[in-house]
Amino acid sequence: MTHPTYRIAFLIYPGMTQLDFSGPAEVLHRMPGAKIDMVWTSLDPLTSDSGIIFVPTATLHDDTRYDMICVPGGFACTEVMTNQPVLDWLRRQGETADLVTSVCTGSLILAAAGLLKGYKAGCHWSWIDHLEKFGAEPVHQRVVIDRNRITAGGVTAGIDFGFRIVEQKCGRDFAEALILGIEYDPQPLSGGTPETARPEIVSRLQAMMAERMTSRFTAIDTIAADFAAAD
């Protein structure tokens, strides 16, 4: 049986968190008709935050119109939030895309492009409050759906996000069959949210990330001020 092509663009970039891309991509490429592109400013190889090298399959300059766009996250999101060619591409694609989506801090990139203003959105728990600065309504859920905006929480939430999209497009039975097919049955050592983790673990992680986060959050404040001034 032939299925209509459903074109999916993942915006990849240097320093992205690879699982933000590879988690949902592993699920979504199994959807009938799905065709995934990895899009960046050029076709030159780029390196994720874990050192894994990715080779883009398309560039911002191609004239392809995508049915779905997805923006992964990572600490490097703040650099992408000021990349005007990228933001312009997201806006153009967002005008016609069936779904406008993100994983982790990728929602901040969408927000910087003005694509989440007036929408509920998710993000990694340690970054989520910054969404308000761009007119979005932060929601602390693993997957947040508001009209054609679908945004996932941090990193591993991208897998759940992928299955929610498959369920939406192909039905629950197909999605559940895929869950079984890749044996998706997570059993973590402990809570993976600030609400379920032990307080001392939350404090330890915050201390580990503090130095990197301070400069990133300062950058977001500057970007948000420029965003508000241009509005």
C-alpha positions in Angstrom: 0.0 0.0 0.0 1.4 3.4 -1.0 1.1 6.2 1.6 1.4 9.9 0.9 4.7 11.4 1.8 4.9 13.2 5.1 7.9 15.4 5.1 9.6 16.0 8.5 12.4 18.5 9.0 14.6 18.4 12.1 16.6 21.5 12.5 20.0 20.2 13.6 22.8 22.5 14.8 26.2 22.4 16.4 25.9 21.6 20.1 22.4 20.2 20.0 21.5 17.3 22.3 21.6 14.3 20.0 18.8 12.4 21.8 16.5 15.3 21.3 16.8 14.4 17.6 17.5 10.7 17.6 14.8 9.8 20.1 11.8 11.1 18.2 13.4 10.4 14.8 13.7 6.7 15.7 9.9 6.7 16.3 8.7 9.0 13.5 10.7 7.4 10.7 8.5 4.3 11.2 5.4 6.2 10.4 4.0 5.2 6.9 5.1 7.8 4.4 7.5 9.6 6.7 10.5 11.2 5.1 13.0 12.9 7.5 15.5 15.6 6.6 18.2 17.0 8.8 18.3 20.7 8.0 21.0 23.3 8.7 22.6 26.3 7.1 25.0 24.1 5.0 25.6 20.4 4.3 28.9 20.5 6.3 29.1 17.9 9.1 28.3 19.2 12.6 29.0 17.9 16.1 26.3 17.4 18.8 27.0 18.1 22.5 28.0 14.5 23.0 30.5 14.5 20.2 28.4 12.5 17.7 28.8 13.9 14.2 25.7 14.6 12.0 25.6 15.3 8.3 22.7 17.5 7.2 20.6 16.3 4.3 19.1 19.7 3.4 19.7 23.4 4.0 17.7 26.4 4.8 18.1 27.5 1.3 16.2 24.6 -0.3 12.6 25.3 -1.4 11.1 22.2 0.3 7.9 22.8 2.2 7.7 20.5 5.2 4.6 19.0 6.8 6.3 19.0 10.2 9.2 20.9 11.6 10.9 19.9 14.8 13.6 21.8 16.8 15.8 19.8 19.2 17.3 21.4 22.3 20.6 21.7 23.9 22.8 24.3 25.7 23.6 25.7 22.3 20.0 26.8 21.8 21.0 30.3 22.8 23.2 30.7 19.8 20.5 29.5 17.5 18.0 31.9 19.1 19.9 34.8 17.5 20.6 33.2 14.1 18.3 35.3 11.9 18.4 33.0 8.8 17.3 30.1 11.0 14.6 32.1 12.6 13.4 33.3 9.2 13.3 29.7 7.9 11.3 28.6 10.9 8.8 31.4 10.4 8.4 30.5 6.7 7.9 26.8 7.4 5.6 27.6 10.3 3.2 29.4 8.0 2.3 26.2 6.2 3.4 23.3 8.3 0.9 20.8 9.6 2.8 20.6 12.9 5.3 22.9 14.5 7.2 21.1 17.2 10.2 20.9 19.5 12.0 18.8 22.1 13.5 20.2 25.3 15.0 23.7 24.9 14.1 23.6 21.2 10.9 25.4 22.3 12.9 28.4 23.2 14.2 28.6 19.6 10.6 28.4 18.3 9.6 31.0 20.8 12.4 33.3 19.7 11.0 33.0 16.1 7.6 34.1 17.5 6.0 30.8 16.8 4.8 30.1 20.4 3.3 33.4 21.2 -0.2 32.7 22.6 0.5 29.0 22.8 1.0 26.6 25.7 4.4 25.0 25.5 6.8 22.7 27.3 10.5 22.7 27.8 13.2 21.2 30.0 12.2 21.9 33.6 15.3 24.0 34.4 14.6 26.4 31.4 10.8 26.4 31.1 10.2 29.6 32.9 11.9 31.6 30.2 9.1 30.8 27.7 6.9 33.5 29.3 9.4 36.1 28.1 8.4 35.3 24.5 4.6 35.3 25.0 4.2 31.5 25.5 2.4 29.8 28.4 4.8 27.3 30.2 3.2 24.0 31.0 5.1 21.4 33.1 4.1 18.3 31.2 6.1 15.7 29.3 4.3 16.5 26.1 2.2 19.7 25.5 -0.3 19.9 22.7 -1.9 23.2 21.8 -3.5 23.2 18.4 -0.7 22.4 15.9 2.1 23.1 18.3 3.5 20.1 20.0 6.3 20.6 22.5 8.1 18.1 24.6 9.9 18.4 28.0 13.5 17.5 28.5 15.5 15.1 26.3 13.9 11.7 26.8 10.4 13.3 26.6 11.1 13.4 22.8 10.4 9.7 22.6 7.0 10.1 24.2 6.5 13.1 22.0 7.2 10.9 18.9 4.6 8.4 19.9 2.0 11.0 20.5 2.5 12.3 17.0 2.3 8.7 15.6 -0.9 8.2 17.6 -2.4 11.4 16.2 -1.5 10.5 12.6 -1.8 6.7 12.5 -4.1 5.8 15.4 -3.5 4.4 18.9 -3.2 0.7 17.8 -0.4 1.6 15.4 1.4 3.7 18.0 1.1 0.9 20.6 2.4 -1.6 18.1 5.5 0.6 17.6 6.0 0.9 21.4 6.1 -2.9 21.6 8.3 -3.1 18.5 11.1 -1.0 20.0 10.4 -2.4 23.5 9.8 1.0 25.0 9.3 0.3 28.7 11.4 2.7 30.6 12.2 1.8 34.2 14.4 4.6 35.6 16.5 4.2 38.8 14.6 7.1 40.4 12.4 10.1 39.7 13.2 12.1 36.5 11.4 15.3 37.5 12.1 17.8 40.2 8.8 16.7 41.9 9.8 13.0 42.0 13.5 13.2 42.5 15.0 13.4 46.0 15.7 17.1 47.1 19.4 16.4 47.5 19.6 15.1 44.0 17.8 18.2 42.6 20.2 20.4 44.5 23.3 18.5 43.3 22.2 18.7 39.7 21.5 22.4 40.0 25.0 23.0 41.4 26.6 21.0 38.6 24.8 23.1 36.0 25.0 26.5 37.6 28.1 27.8 35.9 26.9 26.9 32.4 23.3 28.0 33.1 24.1 31.5 34.3 25.6 32.7 31.1 22.9 31.0 29.0 20.1 32.6 31.1 21.7 36.0 30.8 21.8 35.6 27.0 18.1 34.6 27.0 17.2 37.7 28.9 19.0 39.8 26.3 17.2 38.0 23.4 13.9 38.3 25.2 14.4 42.1 25.6 15.1 42.5 21.9 12.1 40.3 21.1 9.8 42.5 23.2 11.2 45.7 21.7 10.5 44.4 18.2 7.0 43.3 19.0 
